[in-house]
Amino acid sequence: MNKFLQKIKKNLLKSWFESCLKVRRFKKTIGNKFQKSEYR
């Protein structure tokens, strides 16, 4: 049971970390697009 909980915790941390990275990348691309449109 303990190992099962640890596995779930690890998966949750991994998915949370990946989603954070995705959000950061997403914001970066949006920021670049906004900067490019402002420069025109």
CHARMM internal coordinates of N, CA and C (Angstrom, degrees):
IC EDIT
DIST 1 N 1 CA 1.4708
DIST 1 CA 1 C 1.5285
ANGL 1 N 1 CA 1 C 110.31
DIST 1 C 2 N 1.3350
ANGL 1 CA 1 C 2 N 116.12
DIHE 1 N 1 CA 1 C 2 N -43.13
DIST 2 N 2 CA 1.4565
ANGL 1 C 2 N 2 CA 119.40
DIHE 1 CA 1 C 2 N 2 CA -179.25
DIST 2 CA 2 C 1.5273
ANGL 2 N 2 CA 2 C 111.33
DIHE 1 C 2 N 2 CA 2 C -63.27
DIST 2 C 3 N 1.3291
ANGL 2 CA 2 C 3 N 115.32
DIHE 2 N 2 CA 2 C 3 N -43.49
DIST 3 N 3 CA 1.4705
ANGL 2 C 3 N 3 CA 119.26
DIHE 2 CA 2 C 3 N 3 CA 178.96
DIST 3 CA 3 C 1.5188
ANGL 3 N 3 CA 3 C 110.08
DIHE 2 C 3 N 3 CA 3 C -61.52
DIST 3 C 4 N 1.3219
ANGL 3 CA 3 C 4 N 116.16
DIHE 3 N 3 CA 3 C 4 N -39.34
DIST 4 N 4 CA 1.4663
ANGL 3 C 4 N 4 CA 120.88
DIHE 3 CA 3 C 4 N 4 CA 179.71
DIST 4 CA 4 C 1.5345
ANGL 4 N 4 CA 4 C 109.93
DIHE 3 C 4 N 4 CA 4 C -60.52
DIST 4 C 5 N 1.3452
ANGL 4 CA 4 C 5 N 116.12
DIHE 4 N 4 CA 4 C 5 N -45.14
DIST 5 N 5 CA 1.4672
ANGL 4 C 5 N 5 CA 120.35
DIHE 4 CA 4 C 5 N 5 CA 179.54
DIST 5 CA 5 C 1.5212
ANGL 5 N 5 CA 5 C 110.48
DIHE 4 C 5 N 5 CA 5 C -63.74
DIST 5 C 6 N 1.3322
ANGL 5 CA 5 C 6 N 116.59
DIHE 5 N 5 CA 5 C 6 N -42.08
DIST 6 N 6 CA 1.4655
ANGL 5 C 6 N 6 CA 120.12
DIHE 5 CA 5 C 6 N 6 CA 179.24
DIST 6 CA 6 C 1.5162
ANGL 6 N 6 CA 6 C 110.57
DIHE 5 C 6 N 6 CA 6 C -61.29
DIST 6 C 7 N 1.3362
ANGL 6 CA 6 C 7 N 116.11
DIHE 6 N 6 CA 6 C 7 N -39.96
DIST 7 N 7 CA 1.4672
ANGL 6 C 7 N 7 CA 120.41
DIHE 6 CA 6 C 7 N 7 CA 179.93
DIST 7 CA 7 C 1.5230
ANGL 7 N 7 CA 7 C 109.91
DIHE 6 C 7 N 7 CA 7 C -62.98
DIST 7 C 8 N 1.3299
ANGL 7 CA 7 C 8 N 116.58
DIHE 7 N 7 CA 7 C 8 N -44.57
DIST 8 N 8 CA 1.4670
ANGL 7 C 8 N 8 CA 120.76
DIHE 7 CA 7 C 8 N 8 CA 179.72
DIST 8 CA 8 C 1.5257
ANGL 8 N 8 CA 8 C 109.58
DIHE 7 C 8 N 8 CA 8 C -61.85
DIST 8 C 9 N 1.3383
ANGL 8 CA 8 C 9 N 115.98
DIHE 8 N 8 CA 8 C 9 N -44.61
DIST 9 N 9 CA 1.4600
ANGL 8 C 9 N 9 CA 120.26
DIHE 8 CA 8 C 9 N 9 CA -179.12
DIST 9 CA 9 C 1.5220
ANGL 9 N 9 CA 9 C 110.59
DIHE 8 C 9 N 9 CA 9 C -60.16
DIST 9 C 10 N 1.3312
ANGL 9 CA 9 C 10 N 115.72
DIHE 9 N 9 CA 9 C 10 N -43.46
DIST 10 N 10 CA 1.4657
ANGL 9 C 10 N 10 CA 120.61
DIHE 9 CA 9 C 10 N 10 CA -179.34
DIST 10 CA 10 C 1.5241
ANGL 10 N 10 CA 10 C 110.28
DIHE 9 C 10 N 10 CA 10 C -62.73
DIST 10 C 11 N 1.3420
ANGL 10 CA 10 C 11 N 116.46
DIHE 10 N 10 CA 10 C 11 N -43.73
DIST 11 N 11 CA 1.4653
ANGL 10 C 11 N 11 CA 120.69
DIHE 10 CA 10 C 11 N 11 CA -179.88
DIST 11 CA 11 C 1.5290
ANGL 11 N 11 CA 11 C 110.61
DIHE 10 C 11 N 11 CA 11 C -63.82
DIST 11 C 12 N 1.3294
ANGL 11 CA 11 C 12 N 116.45
DIHE 11 N 11 CA 11 C 12 N -40.45
DIST 12 N 12 CA 1.4624
ANGL 11 C 12 N 12 CA 120.13
DIHE 11 CA 11 C 12 N 12 CA 179.66
DIST 12 CA 12 C 1.5202
ANGL 12 N 12 CA 12 C 110.27
DIHE 11 C 12 N 12 CA 12 C -63.30
DIST 12 C 13 N 1.3403
ANGL 12 CA 12 C 13 N 116.47
DIHE 12 N 12 CA 12 C 13 N -45.25
DIST 13 N 13 CA 1.4628
ANGL 12 C 13 N 13 CA 120.54
DIHE 12 CA 12 C 13 N 13 CA 179.09
DIST 13 CA 13 C 1.5162
ANGL 13 N 13 CA 13 C 110.48
DIHE 12 C 13 N 13 CA 13 C -60.59
DIST 13 C 14 N 1.3335
ANGL 13 CA 13 C 14 N 115.75
DIHE 13 N 13 CA 13 C 14 N -43.78
DIST 14 N 14 CA 1.4652
ANGL 13 C 14 N 14 CA 120.44
DIHE 13 CA 13 C 14 N 14 CA -178.68
DIST 14 CA 14 C 1.5247
ANGL 14 N 14 CA 14 C 110.91
DIHE 13 C 14 N 14 CA 14 C -62.59
DIST 14 C 15 N 1.3246
ANGL 14 CA 14 C 15 N 116.57
DIHE 14 N 14 CA 14 C 15 N -47.51
DIST 15 N 15 CA 1.4709
ANGL 14 C 15 N 15 CA 120.29
DIHE 14 CA 14 C 15 N 15 CA -178.45
DIST 15 CA 15 C 1.5320
ANGL 15 N 15 CA 15 C 109.82
DIHE 14 C 15 N 15 CA 15 C -65.26
DIST 15 C 16 N 1.3444
ANGL 15 CA 15 C 16 N 117.20
DIHE 15 N 15 CA 15 C 16 N -39.35
DIST 16 N 16 CA 1.4616
ANGL 15 C 16 N 16 CA 120.82
DIHE 15 CA 15 C 16 N 16 CA 179.34
DIST 16 CA 16 C 1.5220
ANGL 16 N 16 CA 16 C 110.01
DIHE 15 C 16 N 16 CA 16 C -63.76
DIST 16 C 17 N 1.3280
ANGL 16 CA 16 C 17 N 116.59
DIHE 16 N 16 CA 16 C 17 N -43.99
DIST 17 N 17 CA 1.4647
ANGL 16 C 17 N 17 CA 121.53
DIHE 16 CA 16 C 17 N 17 CA 179.69
DIST 17 CA 17 C 1.5229
ANGL 17 N 17 CA 17 C 110.46
DIHE 16 C 17 N 17 CA 17 C -62.03
DIST 17 C 18 N 1.3479
ANGL 17 CA 17 C 18 N 116.19
DIHE 17 N 17 CA 17 C 18 N -44.33
DIST 18 N 18 CA 1.4670
ANGL 17 C 18 N 18 CA 120.34
DIHE 17 CA 17 C 18 N 18 CA -179.77
DIST 18 CA 18 C 1.5243
ANGL 18 N 18 CA 18 C 110.65
DIHE 17 C 18 N 18 CA 18 C -63.55
DIST 18 C 19 N 1.3244
ANGL 18 CA 18 C 19 N 117.20
DIHE 18 N 18 CA 18 C 19 N -41.92
DIST 19 N 19 CA 1.4676
ANGL 18 C 19 N 19 CA 119.95
DIHE 18 CA 18 C 19 N 19 CA -179.56
DIST 19 CA 19 C 1.5267
ANGL 19 N 19 CA 19 C 109.76
DIHE 18 C 19 N 19 CA 19 C -65.46
DIST 19 C 20 N 1.3404
ANGL 19 CA 19 C 20 N 117.07
DIHE 19 N 19 CA 19 C 20 N -37.04
DIST 20 N 20 CA 1.4679
ANGL 19 C 20 N 20 CA 120.14
DIHE 19 CA 19 C 20 N 20 CA 177.99
DIST 20 CA 20 C 1.5203
ANGL 20 N 20 CA 20 C 109.76
DIHE 19 C 20 N 20 CA 20 C -62.79
DIST 20 C 21 N 1.3371
ANGL 20 CA 20 C 21 N 116.50
DIHE 20 N 20 CA 20 C 21 N -43.78
DIST 21 N 21 CA 1.4661
ANGL 20 C 21 N 21 CA 120.43
DIHE 20 CA 20 C 21 N 21 CA 179.22
DIST 21 CA 21 C 1.5204
ANGL 21 N 21 CA 21 C 109.93
DIHE 20 C 21 N 21 CA 21 C -62.17
DIST 21 C 22 N 1.3278
ANGL 21 CA 21 C 22 N 116.66
DIHE 21 N 21 CA 21 C 22 N -43.02
DIST 22 N 22 CA 1.4683
ANGL 21 C 22 N 22 CA 120.43
DIHE 21 CA 21 C 22 N 22 CA -179.60
DIST 22 CA 22 C 1.5176
ANGL 22 N 22 CA 22 C 110.22
DIHE 21 C 22 N 22 CA 22 C -61.48
DIST 22 C 23 N 1.3285
ANGL 22 CA 22 C 23 N 116.84
DIHE 22 N 22 CA 22 C 23 N -44.76
DIST 23 N 23 CA 1.4703
ANGL 22 C 23 N 23 CA 120.80
DIHE 22 CA 22 C 23 N 23 CA -179.22
DIST 23 CA 23 C 1.5202
ANGL 23 N 23 CA 23 C 109.88
DIHE 22 C 23 N 23 CA 23 C -61.80
DIST 23 C 24 N 1.3510
ANGL 23 CA 23 C 24 N 116.50
DIHE 23 N 23 CA 23 C 24 N -42.43
DIST 24 N 24 CA 1.4593
ANGL 23 C 24 N 24 CA 120.28
DIHE 23 CA 23 C 24 N 24 CA -178.98
DIST 24 CA 24 C 1.5258
ANGL 24 N 24 CA 24 C 110.12
DIHE 23 C 24 N 24 CA 24 C -62.74
DIST 24 C 25 N 1.3331
ANGL 24 CA 24 C 25 N 115.75
DIHE 24 N 24 CA 24 C 25 N -44.15
DIST 25 N 25 CA 1.4672
ANGL 24 C 25 N 25 CA 120.59
DIHE 24 CA 24 C 25 N 25 CA -179.89
DIST 25 CA 25 C 1.5309
ANGL 25 N 25 CA 25 C 109.54
DIHE 24 C 25 N 25 CA 25 C -64.00
DIST 25 C 26 N 1.3390
ANGL 25 CA 25 C 26 N 115.26
DIHE 25 N 25 CA 25 C 26 N -41.29
DIST 26 N 26 CA 1.4656
ANGL 25 C 26 N 26 CA 121.25
DIHE 25 CA 25 C 26 N 26 CA -179.34
DIST 26 CA 26 C 1.5315
ANGL 26 N 26 CA 26 C 110.08
DIHE 25 C 26 N 26 CA 26 C -61.55
DIST 26 C 27 N 1.3428
ANGL 26 CA 26 C 27 N 116.57
DIHE 26 N 26 CA 26 C 27 N -46.62
DIST 27 N 27 CA 1.4659
ANGL 26 C 27 N 27 CA 120.88
DIHE 26 CA 26 C 27 N 27 CA 179.01
DIST 27 CA 27 C 1.5200
ANGL 27 N 27 CA 27 C 110.29
DIHE 26 C 27 N 27 CA 27 C -61.85
DIST 27 C 28 N 1.3213
ANGL 27 CA 27 C 28 N 116.34
DIHE 27 N 27 CA 27 C 28 N -39.31
DIST 28 N 28 CA 1.4642
ANGL 27 C 28 N 28 CA 120.93
DIHE 27 CA 27 C 28 N 28 CA -179.09
DIST 28 CA 28 C 1.5241
ANGL 28 N 28 CA 28 C 110.22
DIHE 27 C 28 N 28 CA 28 C -61.02
DIST 28 C 29 N 1.3349
ANGL 28 CA 28 C 29 N 116.85
DIHE 28 N 28 CA 28 C 29 N -47.95
DIST 29 N 29 CA 1.4671
ANGL 28 C 29 N 29 CA 120.29
DIHE 28 CA 28 C 29 N 29 CA -178.16
DIST 29 CA 29 C 1.5259
ANGL 29 N 29 CA 29 C 109.61
DIHE 28 C 29 N 29 CA 29 C -64.89
DIST 29 C 30 N 1.3316
ANGL 29 CA 29 C 30 N 117.45
DIHE 29 N 29 CA 29 C 30 N -40.54
DIST 30 N 30 CA 1.4728
ANGL 29 C 30 N 30 CA 120.60
DIHE 29 CA 29 C 30 N 30 CA 179.74
DIST 30 CA 30 C 1.5241
ANGL 30 N 30 CA 30 C 109.20
DIHE 29 C 30 N 30 CA 30 C -64.34
DIST 30 C 31 N 1.3377
ANGL 30 CA 30 C 31 N 116.95
DIHE 30 N 30 CA 30 C 31 N -43.03
DIST 31 N 31 CA 1.4636
ANGL 30 C 31 N 31 CA 120.97
DIHE 30 CA 30 C 31 N 31 CA 178.71
DIST 31 CA 31 C 1.5200
ANGL 31 N 31 CA 31 C 110.73
DIHE 30 C 31 N 31 CA 31 C -59.77
DIST 31 C 32 N 1.3355
ANGL 31 CA 31 C 32 N 117.08
DIHE 31 N 31 CA 31 C 32 N -43.57
DIST 32 N 32 CA 1.4624
ANGL 31 C 32 N 32 CA 120.65
DIHE 31 CA 31 C 32 N 32 CA 179.20
DIST 32 CA 32 C 1.5211
ANGL 32 N 32 CA 32 C 110.27
DIHE 31 C 32 N 32 CA 32 C -61.84
DIST 32 C 33 N 1.3207
ANGL 32 CA 32 C 33 N 117.09
DIHE 32 N 32 CA 32 C 33 N -42.68
DIST 33 N 33 CA 1.4671
ANGL 32 C 33 N 33 CA 120.58
DIHE 32 CA 32 C 33 N 33 CA -179.32
DIST 33 CA 33 C 1.5219
ANGL 33 N 33 CA 33 C 110.01
DIHE 32 C 33 N 33 CA 33 C -62.51
DIST 33 C 34 N 1.3390
ANGL 33 CA 33 C 34 N 116.65
DIHE 33 N 33 CA 33 C 34 N -43.19
DIST 34 N 34 CA 1.4621
ANGL 33 C 34 N 34 CA 119.97
DIHE 33 CA 33 C 34 N 34 CA -179.59
DIST 34 CA 34 C 1.5237
ANGL 34 N 34 CA 34 C 110.69
DIHE 33 C 34 N 34 CA 34 C -64.12
DIST 34 C 35 N 1.3329
ANGL 34 CA 34 C 35 N 117.01
DIHE 34 N 34 CA 34 C 35 N -42.43
DIST 35 N 35 CA 1.4654
ANGL 34 C 35 N 35 CA 120.58
DIHE 34 CA 34 C 35 N 35 CA 179.57
DIST 35 CA 35 C 1.5211
ANGL 35 N 35 CA 35 C 110.23
DIHE 34 C 35 N 35 CA 35 C -61.70
DIST 35 C 36 N 1.3297
ANGL 35 CA 35 C 36 N 116.72
DIHE 35 N 35 CA 35 C 36 N -44.23
DIST 36 N 36 CA 1.4669
ANGL 35 C 36 N 36 CA 120.32
DIHE 35 CA 35 C 36 N 36 CA -179.08
DIST 36 CA 36 C 1.5237
ANGL 36 N 36 CA 36 C 110.30
DIHE 35 C 36 N 36 CA 36 C -62.74
DIST 36 C 37 N 1.3364
ANGL 36 CA 36 C 37 N 117.27
DIHE 36 N 36 CA 36 C 37 N -41.80
DIST 37 N 37 CA 1.4680
ANGL 36 C 37 N 37 CA 120.14
DIHE 36 CA 36 C 37 N 37 CA -178.19
DIST 37 CA 37 C 1.5325
ANGL 37 N 37 CA 37 C 109.57
DIHE 36 C 37 N 37 CA 37 C -68.65
DIST 37 C 38 N 1.3382
ANGL 37 CA 37 C 38 N 117.95
DIHE 37 N 37 CA 37 C 38 N -31.34
DIST 38 N 38 CA 1.4650
ANGL 37 C 38 N 38 CA 120.63
DIHE 37 CA 37 C 38 N 38 CA -179.72
DIST 38 CA 38 C 1.5195
ANGL 38 N 38 CA 38 C 110.78
DIHE 37 C 38 N 38 CA 38 C -72.37
DIST 38 C 39 N 1.3254
ANGL 38 CA 38 C 39 N 116.51
DIHE 38 N 38 CA 38 C 39 N -33.11
DIST 39 N 39 CA 1.4651
ANGL 38 C 39 N 39 CA 119.47
DIHE 38 CA 38 C 39 N 39 CA -177.04
DIST 39 CA 39 C 1.5293
ANGL 39 N 39 CA 39 C 111.89
DIHE 38 C 39 N 39 CA 39 C -70.43
DIST 39 C 40 N 1.3424
ANGL 39 CA 39 C 40 N 117.68
DIHE 39 N 39 CA 39 C 40 N -24.49
DIST 40 N 40 CA 1.4618
ANGL 39 C 40 N 40 CA 119.71
DIHE 39 CA 39 C 40 N 40 CA -176.21
DIST 40 CA 40 C 1.5237
ANGL 40 N 40 CA 40 C 111.12
DIHE 39 C 40 N 40 CA 40 C -66.76
END
COOR INIT
IC SEED 1 N 1 CA 1 C
IC BUILD
